């Protein structure tokens, strides 16, 4: 199986969301001929393949996941395999993840006699904010092998976080929870020349912006951090019209269930208090996106030890702190002990500080890490089932 050719094909033809018919077909073709039991999703273009180990028929099950979907981003990088779909590209490396998991499936199928249990290959659409993990769980992902997995692993490439070819993970939280918050301040509109006859929602909305930063900076433990970013603020149509409403939208990141609950509760009470002080009312609407991604310590240790054995200790790093990005693999790790793993994939010779970030139109990921990713997933499955 030529993983580079597969990755380039996927990159040229990206698809967004839960329905990825071409991508699903490419994955199915790439798995054709392997001794795996395949099922496809009903409400989404997922692929689940089960490889039965021959060394032990009642052994544990290990789950390996790759995400399939692209992003609504216009590609600006000058690469020969650039996207052929206007405004859509694989800006987060999911094309690499898919090719790596296909490579692992081929490698493990060739070693089925050594497998003391089963491997569950999960090809998941809709990771980029479309609820793909939850949809696959609802369709029975964890029972697809007949027994629940005892471990789950997902690998993700980054250009600007770790150096090229370096494998990195950590025990405990590795990615943040993500929540949205829409705040609508309700006032009474009127003429700008007579503000005393109105209830202007703009000044309290501005107070809410600055008070948000103070609450986060002074109200939460720096060792259990919270990030709250006001991404949009909208109010008014003309300079001489006092609007009846002002609206804020926030993105909130946290790393524990306790701080996640606390920040939403405290921000709600803060906004209600500010609105009341101005004789106004406010509506606060939270939108949960993802819980924190939390690695099992033993699984993280297995990843680091395996990477050190495969590639050398200089390519196996413990992340000093979690990332504030979020990931829907969190839903699987809520139910199965496992680990989310980073792999540096900037072009060789490019330092992380000089690499474009994931989700940027000019990001370029190196093809030469494809074999490393497939080898690492293969080794993790073998070692987990063996031990």
N, C-alpha and C positions, 0 to 999 in steps of 0.2 A: 504494500500500500504506500503510494507516494503522498506523504502528508503535506508537502509543500504545494503540490498540484491541487489537492483537495482544499487546502486553506485558500488559495488564490481563487478557485472557483466560487467558494462561498463569499469571498470578499467582493468579487465582481457583481454578485447578485444578492445584495442584502435585502432582508425583509424585516418588517417591524411588527411587534405585538405578539398576540397569541396564535394567529393564523399565518403559518409560514409554509405553504404547500411545497414550494420548490426546495426549500432547505430540508424539509422533512424527507422529500424524495431522494435528495442527494445523500442524506444519512442512511436511509434504508438501502440504497444501492451500495454504499461503502461497507455495510455490514453483511451484504448478501454472501452466502456461502459459509458463513461462520456457524458453528454449532450452538446458536443462541435461540432462545424463545423470545419472540418480538411481539409487542403490543403497541398500538398507537392510541393517542388520546381521542376522546369523543368531542369535547368542547374546545380543544386546542391541538396544535400540530406537534404534539410530543411524541417521543419514541422511547420506549422502555425495552431493554434487552437483558435477558437473564442467561448467564453462563453457568452451567452446573459443573462443579468441581468433581473430579473422579477419585480423588484421594480419600474423600469422606463425603458421603451423601447426606448426612444429617448435621453437617458442620454449620458454622455461623454464616451470615450474609454480610457482605460489605458493599456499600453503595458508593458509586463514583458519579459525580454530576458535571455536566457541561451545559452552559447556556447557549442559546441559538440565535437570539434576536439582535438586530442592529438598532441604530439610533437615527432620529430625524436630523442628521448633520450633513452638511455639504462637504465632500472631501476636497481638500486643497493640496494634499501631498501629491507630489509627482512620482507615482510608482506605476510600473507597467501593468499591474493588476487592479488599478483603481476602480471604484464603484461605477457601474453603468446605469445606476438608478439615481436620477436627479434628487438631491436633497436627502439622500439616505446613504449611510455608510456604517461599516463595522468600526466604530470609533472607540470601542471598549474592549476589543480583542476577543469577542465571542467566536469569531471565525477560527482563531487559534485554539480556543478551548475545545471546540467541536472536533477539530482535526486531531488534537491530542487524545481525546477520549476514544475516537475511532482507532487511533494507533494503539492505545492500551487494550482495546477489545481484541485486536488482532494478536497482540503479543500474549495476552492471557489465554486466548483460545488455543494458541500453540502450546501452552503449558498447562492445559486443563488437567492433565494427570497429576500435577503437583498441587492442585488447589484443594485444600482441606475444607471446602465450603463453596458457597456460590457468590458470584459477583453480579450486582445489579447496576447496569449502565443506564443512567438517566440523562436524556437529552431534552432539556427544558426550554420552551419558548417563553416569551413574556417576562423576562427578568427585569427589564428596564421600566419598572413602574406599572406593569400590567397584571400583576398577581399570579404569575406563572407557577411559582412554587406552591402556593395555596391551592391552585386549581389541580395540580398533579396530586397533591396530598388528598384532596377531596375525591379524586378518581381512583384512589387505592394504591398509590405508588408504594407505600411501605409494606404492602402485602403481596406485591407482584411476584415475589420469589416463593411465596407460600409460607415464609417465615420473616419476621421483621428484621431489618438490618441491625447489626450490633455496632456498626460504625459507618460514618459517612464522610467523604472527602470531596472538596471542590478546589480546583486550582484556578487562579486568576492572574493574568499578565498585567504588569504595570511598567510604564516607561520612566516615570519620574519619582518612584518611591524607593526602589532598591536597584543596585547595579545589574548590568546585563548578566544573565545566567545565574543570579543568586536566588536561592530559595529562602523564603522568610515566613515565619509565623510566630505565634506567641500563645501561651496558655491564657485562658480567661477571655475577656472582651477583646475582639480584634477589629470589629467595625461597629459603628454607632447605630442606635435606633434613630429612625427618621420620622418626624411628625410634621404635619402642616397645621397652621392655625390661621383662620380667617376672622378678622376682628372688624365689626361694623359699628361705627359710632353714629347713633341716631340723634339728630338735632332738629331744628326747625329753620327752614330756609327763609331768605329775605333779601332786602336790598343792602348792598355794601355800605351805603351811607348811614344806615340806621341799625347797626349791629345789636343795639340794646333791645330791639324788637324781635330779634331772632335768637336762636340758640346755635351758635356757630360750632360745628363739630371739628373744625380743623385745628384750633389750638389744643384741645384735649388729645386729638390724635397725635400731634407732634409731641406732647408730653409723654404719651405712651411709648413712642419710639425711644426717647432718651431714658425713660424709666425702665424699659426692658433691659437695656445694657447695664444699668446700675443693679438691677435685681440679679442678673446672671453673675456679674462680677463680684457682688458682695454677699449673695445669698446662697452660694453653693460651694461645696468643698472643692478646692483646686485638684484634689486627687480623685474626685468623682465628677469630672467637668461636664458642663452643659454649654452648648453653643446655640444662640438664638439670633437669627438674621432676619431683619425686616427686608424682604425682597421687593415688595411693591407697596406703594401708597397712592391712593387715588381719591380725589375730591374736587368737585367744582367743574364748571364749564366756562365761566367768564370771570374777569377780574372784579366786576361790580355786582356779582351775585354770590350771596352766601348760600352754600349748598345745604341740603337737608341731611346728607350722610357723608361720612368719610370712611374709607376702607383700607385696612392694612392686611398684608399676607406675610406670614412668617414661615421660615424653615427652622425646625428645632432638632438638635442632635443631642443624644445622651447615651450613656453606656451601661446603666443599670436600670432595672425595673423601678427601683425606688426613686431615683432622680427623674426618670421619665414621668412618673405620676406626679411628683412634686412640682416640676417646672410647669406642667400644664395647669395644675391647680393654682399655683401661686400667681402665674400670669393672668389667669382668669379673674382672680380676686383683685389683682392690681388694676386691671383695666376697669373693672366694675367700680372700684373706689375713685379712680380718676374721673370717670364719667359722672358719677354721683356728685363729685365736688363741683362740677360745672352744670349741675342740674340737667344732665342728659342721661340717656341709657345706652347700653352697649350689648351687642350680640357676639358671643365668642363660639366659633365652630371649629373644633379640632378634627383633623383628618389623619388617622394613623396610617403610616406607610409601611415601615418595617420595624420589628423589634431589634435589639442589639444582637450582633453576631458573636456568640460566645463559644470559644473553643474548649473542648475537654482537655485538661492538662496532659493526660496520658497520650491522647491522640496527637497533640502538638509535639510532644517529645518524640513520638514515633516518626513524625514527619522530619524533624530536625536530624535525628539519628540516621534515618534512611538517606536523606539528602547528603549528609556528610560521607556516608559510605559510598554512595553512587558517584558524587562529583568532587569530593574533598571537603575538609572542614572549612575552607575559606569561602565556600559557596553555600554554607548553611548558617543562617543568621536568625537570632531571636529579635523580633521587633521590640524596641524599647517602650513603645506605647501604641495604643490602638489608633486606627484611622477614623476620621470623622465622616467618611463616606458610609453608605449603608448598602445592604446586600440581602436579597430575599432568600439566600441559603440559610439565613437565620431561622426561618420557619422549620427547616429540616433539623437544624441543630437544637431546636427546642424539644425535639422528640427523639433524636438519635445522637449519642455521643460521637463527636467527630471533630474535624478541623477544616478551617478555611485557610488556603495556602497562597502566598504571593510568589510570583516568578518574574524576575527582572527581564524585560524584553525590549529595551531600547536597542537601537542599532548598535552593533559592536563599536566600541570606542567613544560612544556618546554617554557622558555622565548624566545621572538622573536630573541634576540641576539644569542641564541643557536640553533635556528631552521634552517634547510636547506632552501634555497631560492626557490621560484618558478622557474621552468625550470631546477632544479638540479636533477640528477638521484637518489639521496638519500632523496628527499623531501617526507615527510609523512604528510598527512592531517587527522585530526580526524573525525571519523564518527559521534561523538555526536553533531556536529554543524549542521547536516543535518536538523533536526527538527526545529532548530532555524532559519535557512535560509528560510525554507518553511513557517514558521509562520510569519516571517518578510515580505516576499513578499505578503502573504495573507493579512496581516494587511495594507500594503501600498495600495494595490488595493482597499480594503474596504474603507479606510479613504479618498483616493483621490475621489472616486466616491460619497462618502457621502458629501464631502465638495465642 
